[in-house]
Amino acid sequence: MSDSNPTPSLYAAREPIFPRRVSGMFRNLKWLILAVTLGIYYLTPWIRWDRGPSLPDQAVLLDLANRRFYFFWIEIWPHEFYFVAGLLIMAGLGLFLFTSALGRVWCGYACPQTVWTDLYILVERWIEGDRNARLRLHHQKKMDFRKARLRMTKWIVWLFIGLATGGAWVFYFADAPTLLVDLFTLNAHPIAYGTVAVLTLTTFFFGGFAREQICIYACPWPRIQAAMMDEDTLVVGYREWRGEPRGKGKRTTDTELGDCIDCMACVNVCPVGIDIRDGQQMECITCALCIDACDDMMAKVGKPRGLIDYMALSDEPNERAGKPPKNIWKHILRPRTIMYTSLWSFVGIALVFALFIRPEIELTVAPERNPTFVTLSDGSIRNTYDVRLRNKHGEERQFKLSLKGDPAMRIQLEGTPYTSVPVPPDASYLQRVYIVTPKTAAPSGAEATDVRIWVEDLTNGERVYKDTTFNGRGN
């Protein structure tokens, strides 16, 4: 039997959002942050930093081929990845701190998705016009020459922005001027072209078409942000006790209207298309553009600003009673934010301390385990070690190796009759080392004897050591 009432689809097609242009304090702040963040992103690879003739002169460089991370005067080696881990921890704690104080302020102002979406909307508005013009163009069914021209122009500019985004990213992993020439002369590595292509297309799609869908569905942060917020967190909200009942017209004896004139300005400027008057919503990215739109409208109708504003839930009872809200610093400086600030500061101070006390020379010692020892023709016992020497200086240094342990032990370096070796600048050098003891010495008969291998930089006298064990016959 045919079903005359088929089950309706649970899928609703996305309705594109066309935010209206708005001006005000928060919009200007967003333009400033957009300019600063994009400027840092695009210009940083081109900053030069002199490290000497044998080292790269790019200020910020992730040299994966040589396993180094250069950040101005700081150089991070592979075994020092804890510095990178510490920076990531600080970034996480900073995100927790800002969220606990001001809600999703990161999402609204500095998130890459927000920044590039703002840039794409600016291009869209510049080419197609403000909100009403873009709506008319969207709802126009016929694809005439004008609509095709505007769309193609917009998409081409978007693609160039995406190309610049992907191009800037790969410059962080190789010398920027050299790589730029290689990209244009088709001499760059295929990975570079692949990376640029992927980032170009993802930027084009995320910023041009997905937009708020990334914030609502793809990003996990809206679903976990509540764990960092409480009733004292300052978030964008609507003072419904002042604005309701909303409506246009003058107040009369029978109808006491609130300050909200239901102009929909707050909805029309929202980049995620929500109505902040419906209360707190997961989709809200706390960009505060609705505050600028509402304040502008309140000024036009001669009413005080702040109908939509940054506010805390804990202030609602006082404001309803006509009392002033708590001072903003009492909301920001509370146990939760102080805890996050303390943890963030502790990690930062620990990283700085570790950075300043780390030695310029280092070594690692790996004993040969197969066999653990060798008996020489004269009965002496020999152990073999692979010693990796690291010279973090910008010039070649002579490293001298010595022992501290039983006086009968002596050290030998493979390939040289001396106890010192030259180590290239800003490099590691693998040296095979032998420790030998006479057959009558105590370490030869012992199962294991503690020994310390010292390395001294003969240029400045800096010394480091590693403890290891010498394996004997064990009888």
C-alpha positions as CSV (number, residue, x, y, z in Angstrom):
1,M,0.0,0.0,0.0
2,S,1.4,3.4,-1.0
3,D,2.2,5.8,1.8
4,S,0.3,9.0,1.1
5,N,2.2,10.8,4.0
6,P,5.9,10.0,3.5
7,T,8.3,10.6,6.4
8,P,9.6,14.2,6.2
9,S,13.4,14.6,5.8
10,L,15.3,15.3,9.0
11,Y,17.9,17.2,7.0
12,A,17.6,20.9,6.6
13,A,19.7,22.6,3.9
14,R,22.0,25.3,5.1
15,E,20.7,28.8,4.6
16,P,23.7,31.1,3.9
17,I,24.2,33.9,6.4
18,F,25.0,37.4,5.0
19,P,26.0,39.6,8.0
20,R,25.3,43.3,7.7
21,R,28.1,45.8,8.0
22,V,28.4,47.4,11.4
23,S,30.8,49.9,13.0
24,G,31.7,50.4,16.6
25,M,34.3,49.7,19.3
26,F,34.2,45.9,19.1
27,R,34.1,45.9,15.3
28,N,37.2,48.2,15.3
29,L,38.9,45.9,17.8
30,K,38.2,42.9,15.5
31,W,39.7,44.8,12.5
32,L,42.8,45.6,14.5
33,I,43.3,42.0,15.7
34,L,42.7,40.8,12.1
35,A,45.4,43.1,10.8
36,V,47.9,42.2,13.5
37,T,47.4,38.4,13.3
38,L,47.4,38.3,9.5
39,G,50.4,40.6,9.5
40,I,52.3,38.3,11.9
41,Y,51.3,35.2,9.9
42,Y,52.3,36.5,6.5
43,L,55.4,38.6,7.4
44,T,57.1,36.5,10.0
45,P,58.9,34.1,7.6
46,W,60.6,37.1,5.9
47,I,62.2,38.4,9.0
48,R,66.0,37.8,9.0
49,W,68.1,36.9,12.1
50,D,71.9,36.6,11.9
51,R,73.1,33.4,13.6
52,G,76.5,33.1,11.9
53,P,77.7,31.7,8.6
54,S,76.8,28.1,9.2
55,L,73.2,28.6,10.4
56,P,70.0,29.7,8.7
57,D,69.2,33.5,8.9
58,Q,65.4,33.1,9.0
59,A,64.1,34.4,12.3
60,V,61.4,31.7,12.7
61,L,62.1,28.4,11.0
62,L,60.9,24.8,11.5
63,D,63.8,23.0,9.9
64,L,62.4,19.5,9.8
65,A,65.2,18.2,7.5
66,N,67.8,19.0,10.2
67,R,65.4,18.6,13.1
68,R,65.7,22.1,14.5
69,F,63.3,24.8,15.5
70,Y,64.7,28.4,15.3
71,F,62.8,31.2,17.0
72,F,64.9,34.4,16.8
73,W,67.8,33.8,19.3
74,I,66.3,30.5,20.6
75,E,67.2,27.2,19.0
76,I,65.3,24.0,19.9
77,W,66.9,20.6,19.3
78,P,64.9,17.4,18.9
79,H,65.7,16.2,22.4
80,E,64.4,19.6,23.8
81,F,60.9,19.1,22.6
82,Y,59.7,19.7,26.1
83,F,60.0,23.4,25.3
84,V,57.4,23.0,22.5
85,A,55.2,20.9,24.8
86,G,55.5,23.6,27.5
87,L,54.4,26.3,24.9
88,L,51.4,24.1,24.0
89,I,50.5,23.7,27.7
90,M,50.7,27.5,28.1
91,A,48.5,28.0,25.0
92,G,45.9,25.6,26.5
93,L,46.0,27.3,29.9
94,G,45.7,30.7,28.3
95,L,42.6,29.5,26.4
96,F,41.1,28.3,29.7
97,L,41.9,31.6,31.4
98,F,40.3,33.8,28.7
99,T,37.3,31.5,28.5
100,S,36.7,31.6,32.2
101,A,37.0,35.4,32.2
102,L,35.3,36.4,28.9
103,G,33.6,33.3,27.4
104,R,34.5,32.4,23.8
105,V,36.5,35.5,23.3
106,W,39.2,33.5,21.5
107,C,36.6,32.3,19.0
108,G,35.2,35.7,18.4
109,Y,38.5,37.6,17.9
110,A,41.6,35.5,17.2
111,C,40.6,32.0,16.0
112,P,42.0,31.5,12.5
113,Q,38.5,30.4,11.3
114,T,37.1,33.7,12.5
115,V,39.9,35.8,11.1
116,W,39.8,34.3,7.6
117,T,36.0,34.3,7.6
118,D,36.0,38.0,8.4
119,L,38.5,38.6,5.6
120,Y,36.4,36.6,3.1
121,I,33.2,38.5,4.2
122,L,35.0,41.7,3.7
123,V,35.9,40.7,0.1
124,E,32.3,39.5,-0.5
125,R,30.9,42.8,0.7
126,W,33.4,44.8,-1.3
127,I,32.4,42.9,-4.5
128,E,28.7,42.1,-4.1
129,G,27.5,44.9,-1.8
130,D,26.2,44.9,1.8
131,R,23.6,42.5,3.2
132,N,20.5,43.4,1.2
133,A,22.4,43.4,-2.1
134,R,24.0,40.0,-1.3
135,L,20.6,38.6,-0.3
136,R,19.0,39.8,-3.6
137,L,21.9,38.2,-5.5
138,H,21.5,34.9,-3.6
139,H,17.8,34.7,-4.2
140,Q,18.1,35.6,-7.8
141,K,17.2,32.3,-9.7
142,K,18.6,33.3,-13.1
143,M,22.3,33.1,-13.5
144,D,22.8,36.2,-15.7
145,F,26.1,37.8,-16.8
146,R,26.2,40.2,-13.8
147,K,25.7,37.4,-11.2
148,A,28.3,35.1,-12.9
149,R,30.8,38.0,-13.1
150,L,30.4,38.9,-9.4
151,R,30.6,35.3,-8.2
152,M,33.7,34.5,-10.3
153,T,35.4,37.7,-9.2
154,K,34.7,36.9,-5.6
155,W,35.8,33.3,-5.9
156,I,39.0,34.3,-7.7
157,V,39.9,36.7,-4.9
158,W,39.1,34.1,-2.3
159,L,41.4,31.6,-4.1
160,F,44.3,34.1,-4.1
161,I,43.8,34.6,-0.4
162,G,43.8,30.9,0.1
163,L,46.9,30.6,-2.0
164,A,48.7,33.2,0.0
165,T,47.6,31.4,3.2
166,G,49.1,28.1,2.0
167,G,52.1,29.8,0.6
168,A,52.9,31.6,3.8
169,W,52.6,28.3,5.8
170,V,55.2,26.5,3.8
171,F,57.6,29.4,4.2
172,Y,57.9,28.5,7.9
173,F,59.6,25.2,6.9
174,A,62.2,26.4,4.5
175,D,64.2,29.5,3.7
176,A,61.4,31.8,2.4
177,P,63.2,33.7,-0.4
178,T,64.7,30.5,-1.8
179,L,61.4,28.5,-1.6
180,L,59.5,31.4,-3.2
181,V,61.8,31.2,-6.3
182,D,61.6,27.4,-6.3
183,L,57.8,27.5,-6.2
184,F,57.6,29.9,-9.2
185,T,60.3,28.0,-11.2
186,L,58.7,24.7,-10.5
187,N,61.8,23.4,-8.6
188,A,60.2,23.0,-5.2
189,H,59.5,19.7,-3.6
190,P,56.2,18.1,-4.4
191,I,55.3,18.2,-0.7
192,A,55.5,22.0,-0.8
193,Y,53.0,22.1,-3.8
194,G,50.8,19.6,-2.1
195,T,50.7,21.5,1.1
196,V,49.9,24.8,-0.7
197,A,47.2,23.2,-2.7
198,V,45.5,21.6,0.4
199,L,45.6,24.8,2.5
200,T,44.4,26.9,-0.5
201,L,41.4,24.6,-1.0
202,T,40.6,24.3,2.7
203,T,40.9,28.0,3.3
204,F,38.7,28.7,0.3
205,F,36.0,26.2,1.5
206,F,36.1,26.9,5.3
207,G,36.2,30.7,4.9
208,G,34.0,31.1,1.9
209,F,31.3,28.4,2.2
210,A,31.4,26.5,5.5
211,R,31.9,29.6,7.8
212,E,29.7,29.2,10.9
213,Q,29.3,25.5,10.2
214,I,32.9,24.9,11.2
215,C,32.3,26.8,14.5
216,I,29.0,25.0,15.2
217,Y,29.6,21.4,14.1
218,A,33.3,20.8,13.4
219,C,34.9,22.6,16.3
220,P,34.7,20.8,19.7
221,W,35.3,23.9,21.8
222,P,31.6,25.0,22.0
223,R,30.8,21.7,23.7
224,I,33.5,21.8,26.3
225,Q,33.8,25.6,27.0
226,A,31.1,25.4,29.8
227,A,33.6,23.5,32.0
228,M,35.7,26.7,32.2
229,M,32.8,29.1,32.7
230,D,30.6,29.9,35.7
231,E,28.0,32.5,36.7
232,D,30.8,35.2,37.1
233,T,32.1,34.8,33.5
234,L,31.5,37.9,31.4
235,V,29.6,36.9,28.2
236,V,27.6,38.7,25.6
237,G,24.0,38.8,26.8
238,Y,20.6,40.6,26.4
239,R,19.1,42.5,29.3
240,E,15.6,41.2,28.8
241,W,14.3,42.8,32.0
242,R,15.0,46.1,30.3
243,G,14.2,45.3,26.7
244,E,10.9,43.3,27.1
245,P,8.2,43.5,26.0
246,R,9.8,44.5,22.7
247,G,8.1,46.4,20.0
248,K,8.0,49.6,17.9
249,G,6.1,52.7,18.8
250,K,5.6,54.9,21.9
251,R,4.7,53.7,25.3
252,T,1.1,54.1,26.3
253,T,-0.7,53.6,29.5
254,D,-2.0,50.3,28.4
255,T,1.2,49.1,26.7
256,E,4.5,49.5,28.6
257,L,7.1,48.6,26.0
258,G,10.7,47.9,26.8
259,D,13.7,49.5,25.2
260,C,14.1,46.8,22.5
261,I,12.4,48.1,19.3
262,D,12.7,44.7,17.6
263,C,14.7,46.2,14.8
264,M,16.6,42.9,14.2
265,A,19.9,44.7,13.9
266,C,21.6,42.3,16.4
267,V,20.5,39.3,14.3
268,N,21.4,40.9,11.0
269,V,25.1,41.5,12.0
270,C,25.6,38.1,13.7
271,P,28.1,36.0,11.8
272,V,26.5,32.7,13.0
273,G,22.9,33.9,12.5
274,I,21.5,33.6,16.0
275,D,19.3,35.9,18.0
276,I,21.1,36.8,21.2
277,R,17.8,37.9,22.7
278,D,16.9,34.2,23.0
279,G,19.5,33.7,25.7
280,Q,22.9,32.0,25.8
281,Q,23.5,29.6,22.9
282,M,26.2,27.2,22.0
283,E,26.6,28.9,18.6
284,C,27.5,32.3,20.0
285,I,31.2,33.1,19.5
286,T,31.2,36.2,21.7
287,C,32.3,38.5,18.8
288,A,30.2,41.4,20.3
289,L,29.1,42.7,16.9
290,C,25.5,42.6,18.2
291,I,26.6,45.0,21.0
292,D,27.8,47.5,18.4
293,A,24.6,47.2,16.4
294,C,22.4,47.6,19.4
295,D,24.3,50.5,20.8
296,D,24.1,52.3,17.5
297,M,20.3,51.7,17.4
298,M,19.9,52.8,21.0
299,A,21.7,56.1,20.2
300,K,19.4,56.7,17.3
301,V,16.2,56.3,19.4
302,G,17.6,58.2,22.3
303,K,17.9,55.3,24.8
304,P,21.0,54.3,26.9
305,R,23.4,51.8,25.5
306,G,24.0,48.4,27.1
307,L,20.7,46.6,26.2
308,I,23.1,44.0,24.8
309,D,26.4,44.0,26.5
310,Y,29.1,41.9,28.2
311,M,27.5,40.8,31.5
312,A,27.6,38.1,34.1
313,L,24.7,35.9,35.3
314,S,25.5,36.8,38.9
315,D,24.7,40.5,38.2
316,E,21.2,39.8,37.0
317,P,19.4,40.0,40.4
318,N,21.1,43.3,41.3
319,E,20.4,44.8,37.8
320,R,16.7,43.7,38.0
321,A,16.5,45.5,41.3
322,G,18.0,48.7,39.8
323,K,21.3,48.2,41.6
324,P,24.7,48.6,39.9
325,P,26.6,45.4,38.8
326,K,29.8,44.3,40.4
327,N,33.0,45.9,39.3
328,I,34.4,44.2,36.2
329,W,37.7,43.3,38.0
330,K,35.7,41.4,40.6
331,H,34.4,39.2,37.8
332,I,37.8,38.7,36.3
333,L,39.9,38.3,39.4
334,R,38.3,35.3,41.1
335,P,39.7,32.0,42.3
336,R,39.2,30.2,39.0
337,T,41.0,32.8,36.9
338,I,43.7,33.3,39.5
339,M,44.4,29.5,39.4
340,Y,44.7,29.5,35.6
341,T,46.9,32.6,35.7
342,S,49.1,31.0,38.4
343,L,49.5,27.8,36.4
344,W,50.2,29.7,33.2
345,S,52.8,31.8,34.9
346,F,54.4,28.8,36.6
347,V,54.9,27.0,33.3
348,G,56.2,30.1,31.6
349,I,58.7,30.8,34.4
350,A,59.8,27.2,34.3
351,L,60.4,27.3,30.6
352,V,62.4,30.5,30.8
353,F,64.5,29.1,33.6
354,A,65.1,25.9,31.7
355,L,66.1,28.0,28.6
356,F,68.7,30.0,30.5
357,I,70.3,27.1,32.4
358,R,70.5,24.6,29.5
359,P,74.2,23.9,28.6
360,E,75.7,24.8,25.2
361,I,77.3,21.4,25.1
362,E,75.6,18.0,25.8
363,L,76.3,14.3,25.5
364,T,74.4,11.1,25.6
365,V,76.1,7.7,26.3
366,A,74.8,4.4,24.9
367,P,76.8,1.3,26.1
368,E,77.2,-1.5,23.6
369,R,75.1,-4.4,24.8
370,N,76.2,-7.2,22.4
371,P,78.7,-8.1,23.8
372,T,78.7,-6.3,27.1
373,F,82.5,-6.6,27.3
374,V,85.4,-7.9,25.3
375,T,88.5,-9.7,26.7
376,L,91.7,-8.5,25.0
377,S,94.8,-10.6,24.2
378,D,96.5,-9.3,27.3
379,G,93.5,-10.2,29.5
380,S,92.3,-6.6,29.8
381,I,88.5,-5.9,29.8
382,R,87.1,-3.5,27.3
383,N,83.6,-1.9,27.1
384,T,82.4,0.0,24.1
385,Y,80.2,3.1,24.2
386,D,78.5,5.3,21.6
387,V,78.9,8.9,22.8
388,R,76.9,11.5,21.0
389,L,78.4,15.0,21.5
390,R,76.3,18.1,20.8
391,N,77.9,21.4,20.0
392,K,75.3,24.2,20.2
393,H,77.8,27.0,19.4
394,G,78.0,28.6,16.0
395,E,81.7,27.6,15.6
396,E,83.6,24.4,15.8
397,R,84.7,23.4,19.3
398,Q,87.3,20.9,20.5
399,F,85.7,18.5,23.1
400,K,88.0,16.6,25.5
401,L,86.7,13.3,27.0
402,S,87.8,12.0,30.4
403,L,86.7,9.5,33.1
404,K,85.9,9.6,36.8
405,G,85.9,6.2,38.5
406,D,88.4,3.6,39.3
407,P,92.0,4.9,38.7
408,A,92.9,1.8,36.7
409,M,90.4,2.7,34.0
410,R,91.6,4.5,30.9
411,I,89.7,6.0,27.9
412,Q,90.4,5.5,24.2
413,L,88.7,7.2,21.3
414,E,88.2,5.3,18.1
415,G,90.0,6.8,15.1
416,T,92.4,9.0,17.0
417,P,95.2,8.6,19.5
418,Y,94.0,11.7,21.4
419,T,91.3,12.1,24.0
420,S,89.8,15.1,22.3
421,V,87.8,15.5,19.0
422,P,86.6,18.4,17.0
423,V,82.8,18.8,16.8
424,P,81.3,20.8,14.0
425,P,79.3,24.0,14.7
426,D,75.6,23.6,15.7
427,A,75.8,19.9,15.1
428,S,76.0,16.5,16.9
429,Y,78.9,14.1,16.5
430,L,78.8,10.4,17.2
431,Q,82.1,9.1,18.7
432,R,82.8,5.5,19.6
433,V,84.6,5.4,23.0
434,Y,86.4,2.4,24.7
435,I,87.0,2.1,28.4
436,V,89.7,-0.5,29.2
437,T,90.9,-1.9,32.6
438,P,93.8,-4.3,33.2
439,K,92.8,-7.8,34.1
440,T,94.1,-7.5,37.6
441,A,92.1,-4.3,38.3
442,A,89.0,-4.5,40.5
443,P,86.5,-3.4,37.7
444,S,87.6,-6.3,35.5
445,G,86.5,-8.8,38.0
446,A,83.4,-7.0,39.2
447,E,80.0,-7.5,37.6
448,A,79.4,-3.7,37.2
449,T,81.3,-0.6,38.2
450,D,79.9,2.9,38.2
451,V,81.8,5.3,35.9
452,R,81.3,8.9,34.9
453,I,82.2,10.2,31.4
454,W,83.1,13.9,31.3
455,V,83.2,16.2,28.3
456,E,85.0,19.5,28.4
457,D,84.8,22.4,25.9
458,L,88.5,23.3,25.6
459,T,87.5,26.8,24.3
460,N,85.6,28.1,27.4
461,G,86.0,25.2,29.9
462,E,82.3,24.3,30.1
463,R,81.9,20.7,31.3
464,V,79.1,18.2,31.3
465,Y,78.9,14.5,32.2
466,K,76.9,11.3,32.0
467,D,76.9,8.4,34.4
468,T,77.1,4.9,33.1
469,T,78.4,1.4,34.1
470,F,81.5,-0.6,33.2
471,N,80.8,-4.4,32.9
472,G,83.4,-6.8,34.1
473,R,83.7,-10.6,34.2
474,G,81.6,-10.8,37.3
475,N,83.8,-13.5,39.1
